[in-house]
Amino acid sequence: QVQLVESGGGLVQPGGSLRLACEASGITFSLYTMGWYRQAPGKQRELVASISFGGNPNYADAVKGRFTISRDNAKNTVYLQMSSLKPEDTAVYYCKAEHRSFPLDYWGQGTQVTVST
């Protein structure tokens, strides 16, 4: 059974930081590109950042220079370090595992991030 379990969301003030984590089980972690997506109320889900097994990151323009994605292949975990958070970063953040060779992907249940005073 495949599971992606996110953690680390919460309420933070503008300018603050949070670190999200997503632990995967039931998959061969090395075969998957891992990504973080977010969905704000009334908006479509969008890519925030992704990282290949080899560690090559890709970022949405809106988060470049503020967010850092990383992965620990020994722990089957991907992280998203978010800094200089803005109210517009408020969304549910989802973890995604995308097979690097086949059209096969899995999603986590999401974690809420709220940036507000």
N, C-alpha and C positions, 0 to 999 in steps of 0.2 A: 504494500500500500504506500503510495507516494504522499508525503506530507511536506509542506513548506510552512514553517511556523515563524511568523514575524513577532518582534518585540521591540520595545524602546520608544514607542510613540507617547504623546502626552501634550500637555499645555506648556508653552514657553513664550516668553516675552520677545518682542521684536529685537533683533540683534543677538539673540541667544543661540544656543547650540543644542543639538540632540544627536544621538547615534542610534540608528536602527540596525537590527540584526535579523537575519533570516536563516534558520537552520533547516537544511533539507535532509530527508530520509526517504529510503525506498528507491533512490535513483543512483546511478553511477555518476557522481558529481563531476568528474573530469570530462564527461561527454556533453556537458551543458554550459551554455552561456547563461550567466545569471544577470537579471535586470531588476531595477526598481522602477515602478510606474506609480502615477498618482492620479486621483480623480477628485476634483473639487465639485461641490454641489452645482448641478446644472451644466456641467462641462463633460467633455469626453475624457476617457482615460488617456494619459499621455506618458511617453517615455521620459524618465528622469535621467537614468544612467544605466549602463550595462557594462559587463566585464567578461572577457573570454577566460578560458581556463588558464591561458598563459599570462593573464593579468593585464591585457590591453583594455583600457577604459574608453568609454564613449559617453559624452554628456550632452544633455539638452542645453541650448544657449542660455536659457533662463537661470541655470544653476552653475554654469562654468565659473570656476574661481571661488565658489562658496561650498560646494558639495564634493565629497570624495568617496568613490566607491572602491571597495577592496574585498578580497575573498581569502579565506583560510581553507585551503583544500583539505588539510588534515582534519578539520572540524566540520567539513561540509557546510560552511557558513559564509554568507555574504553580508557585508556591512555597508551602511550608508552614513557617513559622517556629514552632518549638516551644520553649517555655521552661518553667521550673519543672516539669520532667518528673517523673513519678511511676512507680513500678513497674507500676501498672495501665495505663499507656500502652504497655506492651510489646505489640507486634503486628506483623503484616505490613501495611504501608501501601500502598494502591493508589491510583493516579491514574485518574480517569474523565472522559471527555469525553462530554457529553450534548447532543445537538442541541436547540436551543431551540424548534424547530417540529415536528420529526418524532420518532417513537419509534426513535431511532437512537443507540446509544452504543458506546463503545470503552473498553477497560481496559488499563492497563499490567500489567507482569509482577509488580510488587510489590517492595518493599524492606523489609528487616527492621529494626525499631527495638527495641532491648532496653535497658531501664532497670533497672540493677542495680548493687549494690556489688561 
